[in-house]
Amino acid sequence: MKRFRNGRWLWLALAVLVADQITKRAVARAIPSGGQITIIPGFFNLVHTNNRGVAFGILADAHSAWVVWLLIAFSLGVMGLVAWLLTSDRIPGLSGQVGAALILGGAAGNVLDRLMRHSVVDFLDFYVYTYHWPAFNLADSAIVIGGGLIVFSLLIEHRETAS
């Protein structure tokens, strides 16, 4: 029964997946591809971009179909590993488990986009004057926050065991 107990985090992953897909669909309906809506002038826009690559547009210019399938296969492998680690109680601490669930949900959201569209919808565009952070989405945010929580968990656990 201990194994099922950590399965509760799969619900968080599912919530991230659903929220990610809802926000991407809303943006795709409200903003034409390549369009933008200024929210905070000089700082934040909602945009509608389609990223065929990975984070920050890496591999976005690769026009070979194998790149999309390679990214899907890699992401599915990572998702399987994270789900196994999460449900087999191999991730210590609350923050590590929440982080893994966020990563799982975010990866699932981007994989679903790749399977359906062969690209990922990005829409959050932060910038200061001419300095732009590459556009990203809710799934990307969940992955980054999840990774940060896992690092935090590892640092805290390491410090507690070293004391």
C-alpha positions as CSV (number, residue, x, y, z in Angstrom):
1,M,0.0,0.0,0.0
2,K,3.0,2.3,0.5
3,R,3.5,2.4,-3.3
4,F,0.0,3.6,-4.0
5,R,0.4,6.4,-1.3
6,N,2.9,8.2,-3.5
7,G,0.6,7.7,-6.5
8,R,-1.3,10.7,-5.1
9,W,1.3,12.9,-6.8
10,L,0.1,11.7,-10.1
11,W,-3.0,13.8,-9.5
12,L,-0.9,16.9,-9.3
13,A,0.8,15.9,-12.6
14,L,-2.6,15.4,-14.2
15,A,-3.7,18.9,-12.9
16,V,-0.6,20.5,-14.5
17,L,-1.3,18.7,-17.8
18,V,-4.9,19.8,-17.9
19,A,-4.1,23.4,-16.9
20,D,-1.3,23.5,-19.5
21,Q,-3.6,22.3,-22.3
22,I,-6.4,24.7,-21.3
23,T,-4.1,27.7,-21.4
24,K,-2.5,26.7,-24.7
25,R,-5.9,26.2,-26.3
26,A,-7.1,29.6,-24.9
27,V,-4.1,31.3,-26.4
28,A,-4.4,29.6,-29.7
29,R,-8.1,30.7,-30.0
30,A,-7.5,34.3,-28.8
31,I,-4.3,35.2,-30.5
32,P,-3.4,34.4,-34.2
33,S,-0.1,32.5,-34.7
34,G,2.7,35.1,-34.5
35,G,0.4,37.6,-32.8
36,Q,0.7,39.3,-29.4
37,I,-1.2,41.1,-26.8
38,T,0.6,43.6,-24.6
39,I,-0.2,43.1,-20.9
40,I,2.4,45.2,-19.2
41,P,4.2,47.5,-21.6
42,G,7.9,47.1,-21.6
43,F,7.7,43.9,-19.5
44,F,5.1,41.2,-20.5
45,N,3.2,40.1,-23.6
46,L,1.0,37.2,-24.3
47,V,2.1,35.8,-27.7
48,H,1.3,32.8,-29.8
49,T,4.3,31.0,-31.0
50,N,4.9,27.4,-32.1
51,N,8.2,26.0,-31.0
52,R,9.3,22.9,-32.9
53,G,12.5,22.6,-30.8
54,V,13.3,22.3,-27.2
55,A,13.9,24.9,-24.5
56,F,14.7,28.4,-25.8
57,G,14.1,27.3,-29.4
58,I,17.1,24.9,-29.6
59,L,16.6,22.7,-32.7
60,A,13.6,24.8,-33.8
61,D,15.2,25.2,-37.2
62,A,15.7,21.5,-37.7
63,H,13.1,20.6,-40.4
64,S,13.6,16.8,-40.2
65,A,10.6,14.8,-38.9
66,W,13.0,12.6,-36.8
67,V,13.8,15.5,-34.5
68,V,10.1,15.7,-33.3
69,W,10.0,11.9,-32.8
70,L,13.3,11.9,-31.0
71,L,12.1,14.7,-28.7
72,I,8.9,12.7,-28.0
73,A,10.8,9.5,-27.3
74,F,13.2,11.2,-25.0
75,S,10.4,13.0,-23.1
76,L,8.4,9.7,-22.8
77,G,11.5,8.1,-21.3
78,V,12.0,10.9,-18.8
79,M,8.3,10.7,-17.9
80,G,8.5,7.0,-17.3
81,L,11.6,7.4,-15.1
82,V,10.0,10.2,-13.1
83,A,6.7,8.3,-12.7
84,W,8.6,5.2,-11.5
85,L,10.7,7.2,-9.1
86,L,7.6,9.0,-7.8
87,T,5.4,5.9,-7.3
88,S,8.2,3.7,-5.9
89,D,9.0,6.1,-3.1
90,R,12.5,6.8,-4.3
91,I,12.1,10.6,-4.2
92,P,12.6,11.8,-0.6
93,G,10.7,14.6,1.0
94,L,7.6,16.6,0.2
95,S,9.3,19.2,-2.0
96,G,11.1,16.5,-4.0
97,Q,7.8,14.6,-4.6
98,V,5.9,17.8,-5.6
99,G,8.8,18.7,-7.9
100,A,8.7,15.4,-9.6
101,A,5.0,15.6,-10.1
102,L,5.4,19.1,-11.6
103,I,8.1,17.8,-14.0
104,L,5.9,14.9,-15.0
105,G,2.9,17.0,-15.7
106,G,4.9,19.6,-17.6
107,A,6.6,17.0,-19.7
108,A,3.3,15.4,-20.4
109,G,1.8,18.7,-21.6
110,N,4.6,19.4,-24.0
111,V,4.6,15.8,-25.3
112,L,0.9,16.0,-26.0
113,D,1.5,19.2,-28.0
114,R,4.3,17.5,-30.0
115,L,2.1,14.5,-30.7
116,M,-0.9,16.6,-31.8
117,R,0.8,19.6,-33.5
118,H,4.5,18.6,-34.0
119,S,5.3,21.7,-32.0
120,V,4.8,23.3,-28.6
121,V,2.6,26.3,-28.1
122,D,4.5,29.0,-26.2
123,F,2.8,32.2,-25.0
124,L,4.4,33.9,-22.0
125,D,6.8,36.6,-23.2
126,F,8.8,38.5,-20.6
127,Y,11.2,41.3,-21.6
128,V,12.9,44.5,-20.5
129,Y,13.3,46.9,-23.3
130,T,15.1,44.9,-26.0
131,Y,16.1,42.0,-23.8
132,H,13.7,39.2,-24.3
133,W,13.5,35.9,-22.4
134,P,12.4,33.3,-24.9
135,A,8.6,32.7,-24.9
136,F,7.5,29.7,-22.7
137,N,4.3,28.1,-21.4
138,L,2.8,26.7,-18.2
139,A,4.4,23.2,-18.8
140,D,7.8,24.8,-19.1
141,S,7.2,26.7,-15.8
142,A,6.1,23.5,-14.1
143,I,9.3,21.7,-15.2
144,V,11.6,24.5,-14.0
145,I,9.8,24.9,-10.7
146,G,9.8,21.1,-10.3
147,G,13.5,20.9,-11.0
148,G,14.1,23.7,-8.4
149,L,12.1,21.9,-5.8
150,I,14.1,18.7,-6.4
151,V,17.4,20.5,-6.0
152,F,16.1,22.2,-2.9
153,S,15.0,18.8,-1.5
154,L,18.4,17.2,-2.3
155,L,20.3,20.1,-0.7
156,I,18.1,20.0,2.5
157,E,18.4,16.2,2.8
158,H,22.2,16.3,2.2
159,R,22.6,18.9,4.9
160,E,20.4,17.0,7.3
161,T,22.4,13.7,6.8
162,A,25.7,15.6,7.0
163,S,24.8,17.0,10.4
